[in-house]
Amino acid sequence: MRRFVDLHGSKYKNVKCPERAVFLARFSDVMSLDVKPTKYRQSDIVQTFDTDDATVRFLLRQLQTYDMDTQNVLGLVFSGGTVLAHVIQCGQLREES
């Protein structure tokens, strides 16, 4: 997870969404360097993942508590529906891109 965030986090430091969203990629043993995470809103997460799973509930909490002006949420989806996400700092107020 840490390597994924280190490698791809910089791509999302200047992305600002008009609504709360997280960026998730499916994990595989051989992930492409140019993998493009998918944007998920809260409704997408609830429809796509098992909300009884503790990692999904934690993701939903991250979605509701990150600072939309200075942070983004980037993560991985593992087989079985486990989701690990990390809040990344964006440093300054960003314009929507």
Short mmCIF file of the C-alpha atoms (twelve columns), coordinates in Angstrom:
data_MODEL
# 
_entry.id   MODEL 
# 
loop_
_atom_site.group_PDB 
_atom_site.id 
_atom_site.type_symbol 
_atom_site.label_atom_id 
_atom_site.label_alt_id 
_atom_site.label_comp_id 
_atom_site.label_asym_id 
_atom_site.label_seq_id 
_atom_site.Cartn_x 
_atom_site.Cartn_y 
_atom_site.Cartn_z 
_atom_site.pdbx_PDB_model_num 
ATOM 1  C CA . MET A 1  0.000   0.000   0.000   1 
ATOM 2  C CA . ARG A 2  2.763   2.409   0.956   1 
ATOM 3  C CA . ARG A 3  4.591   1.897   -2.340  1 
ATOM 4  C CA . PHE A 4  1.357   2.445   -4.259  1 
ATOM 5  C CA . VAL A 5  0.736   5.742   -2.464  1 
ATOM 6  C CA . ASP A 6  4.359   6.816   -2.890  1 
ATOM 7  C CA . LEU A 7  4.244   6.032   -6.608  1 
ATOM 8  C CA . HIS A 8  0.779   7.348   -7.486  1 
ATOM 9  C CA . GLY A 9  0.001   9.880   -4.760  1 
ATOM 10 C CA . SER A 10 1.682   12.751  -6.558  1 
ATOM 11 C CA . LYS A 11 -0.782  12.336  -9.454  1 
ATOM 12 C CA . TYR A 12 -3.646  13.171  -7.084  1 
ATOM 13 C CA . LYS A 13 -2.088  16.033  -5.136  1 
ATOM 14 C CA . ASN A 14 -3.579  18.566  -7.540  1 
ATOM 15 C CA . VAL A 15 -6.928  16.894  -8.181  1 
ATOM 16 C CA . LYS A 16 -9.881  18.548  -6.505  1 
ATOM 17 C CA . CYS A 17 -13.372 17.114  -6.812  1 
ATOM 18 C CA . PRO A 18 -16.505 19.205  -6.327  1 
ATOM 19 C CA . GLU A 19 -17.871 16.383  -4.145  1 
ATOM 20 C CA . ARG A 20 -16.356 13.948  -1.682  1 
ATOM 21 C CA . ALA A 21 -14.696 11.061  -3.478  1 
ATOM 22 C CA . VAL A 22 -11.915 8.502   -3.123  1 
ATOM 23 C CA . PHE A 23 -9.642  7.086   -5.806  1 
ATOM 24 C CA . LEU A 24 -9.282  3.292   -5.719  1 
ATOM 25 C CA . ALA A 25 -7.385  0.813   -7.883  1 
ATOM 26 C CA . ARG A 26 -7.737  -2.966  -7.919  1 
ATOM 27 C CA . PHE A 27 -4.654  -4.635  -6.510  1 
ATOM 28 C CA . SER A 28 -2.857  -7.313  -8.489  1 
ATOM 29 C CA . ASP A 29 0.542   -8.943  -8.075  1 
ATOM 30 C CA . VAL A 30 1.603   -7.298  -11.331 1 
ATOM 31 C CA . MET A 31 0.221   -3.760  -11.341 1 
ATOM 32 C CA . SER A 32 0.931   -1.473  -14.251 1 
ATOM 33 C CA . LEU A 33 2.904   1.660   -13.442 1 
ATOM 34 C CA . ASP A 34 0.266   3.691   -15.242 1 
ATOM 35 C CA . VAL A 35 -2.727  2.215   -13.405 1 
ATOM 36 C CA . LYS A 36 -5.563  4.735   -13.248 1 
ATOM 37 C CA . PRO A 37 -7.580  4.538   -10.015 1 
ATOM 38 C CA . THR A 38 -11.346 4.866   -10.315 1 
ATOM 39 C CA . LYS A 39 -13.186 7.697   -8.565  1 
ATOM 40 C CA . TYR A 40 -15.821 6.478   -6.094  1 
ATOM 41 C CA . ARG A 41 -18.400 8.660   -4.371  1 
ATOM 42 C CA . GLN A 42 -20.092 7.475   -1.165  1 
ATOM 43 C CA . SER A 43 -23.055 6.056   -3.093  1 
ATOM 44 C CA . ASP A 44 -20.657 4.132   -5.368  1 
ATOM 45 C CA . ILE A 45 -18.875 2.625   -2.372  1 
ATOM 46 C CA . VAL A 46 -22.137 1.565   -0.736  1 
ATOM 47 C CA . GLN A 47 -23.341 -0.051  -3.982  1 
ATOM 48 C CA . THR A 48 -20.019 -1.696  -4.864  1 
ATOM 49 C CA . PHE A 49 -18.553 -2.917  -1.574  1 
ATOM 50 C CA . ASP A 50 -19.739 -4.822  1.496   1 
ATOM 51 C CA . THR A 51 -20.425 -2.176  4.115   1 
ATOM 52 C CA . ASP A 52 -20.292 -4.857  6.830   1 
ATOM 53 C CA . ASP A 53 -16.543 -5.140  6.144   1 
ATOM 54 C CA . ALA A 54 -14.511 -3.129  8.676   1 
ATOM 55 C CA . THR A 55 -12.151 -1.802  5.982   1 
ATOM 56 C CA . VAL A 56 -15.072 -0.463  3.948   1 
ATOM 57 C CA . ARG A 57 -16.570 1.207   7.016   1 
ATOM 58 C CA . PHE A 58 -13.187 2.807   7.723   1 
ATOM 59 C CA . LEU A 59 -13.017 3.993   4.100   1 
ATOM 60 C CA . LEU A 60 -16.467 5.583   4.466   1 
ATOM 61 C CA . ARG A 61 -15.251 7.350   7.623   1 
ATOM 62 C CA . GLN A 62 -12.178 8.616   5.755   1 
ATOM 63 C CA . LEU A 63 -14.463 9.841   2.973   1 
ATOM 64 C CA . GLN A 64 -16.504 11.884  5.450   1 
ATOM 65 C CA . THR A 65 -13.599 13.337  7.412   1 
ATOM 66 C CA . TYR A 66 -10.831 14.269  4.982   1 
ATOM 67 C CA . ASP A 67 -10.291 17.956  4.243   1 
ATOM 68 C CA . MET A 68 -11.515 18.464  0.677   1 
ATOM 69 C CA . ASP A 69 -9.372  21.578  0.257   1 
ATOM 70 C CA . THR A 70 -6.022  20.068  1.204   1 
ATOM 71 C CA . GLN A 71 -6.370  16.265  1.028   1 
ATOM 72 C CA . ASN A 72 -7.423  13.358  -1.180  1 
ATOM 73 C CA . VAL A 73 -8.011  9.681   -0.428  1 
ATOM 74 C CA . LEU A 74 -6.144  7.093   -2.502  1 
ATOM 75 C CA . GLY A 75 -6.330  3.344   -2.010  1 
ATOM 76 C CA . LEU A 76 -6.340  -0.248  -3.155  1 
ATOM 77 C CA . VAL A 77 -9.090  -2.846  -3.402  1 
ATOM 78 C CA . PHE A 78 -7.926  -6.387  -2.669  1 
ATOM 79 C CA . SER A 79 -9.556  -9.689  -3.551  1 
ATOM 80 C CA . GLY A 80 -12.389 -10.450 -1.178  1 
ATOM 81 C CA . GLY A 81 -13.378 -6.775  -0.993  1 
ATOM 82 C CA . THR A 82 -10.824 -5.562  1.534   1 
ATOM 83 C CA . VAL A 83 -10.050 -1.894  0.951   1 
ATOM 84 C CA . LEU A 84 -7.006  -0.033  2.244   1 
ATOM 85 C CA . ALA A 85 -6.855  3.694   1.685   1 
ATOM 86 C CA . HIS A 86 -4.592  6.533   2.698   1 
ATOM 87 C CA . VAL A 87 -5.330  10.229  3.054   1 
ATOM 88 C CA . ILE A 88 -2.722  12.175  1.107   1 
ATOM 89 C CA . GLN A 89 -1.813  15.783  1.789   1 
ATOM 90 C CA . CYS A 90 -2.101  18.153  -1.119  1 
ATOM 91 C CA . GLY A 91 -0.340  21.042  0.526   1 
ATOM 92 C CA . GLN A 92 -2.470  23.951  -0.586  1 
ATOM 93 C CA . LEU A 93 -5.882  24.926  -1.860  1 
ATOM 94 C CA . ARG A 94 -6.328  23.495  -5.353  1 
ATOM 95 C CA . GLU A 95 -8.570  24.502  -8.185  1 
ATOM 96 C CA . GLU A 96 -10.821 21.844  -9.689  1 
ATOM 97 C CA . SER A 97 -9.064  19.976  -12.490 1 
# 
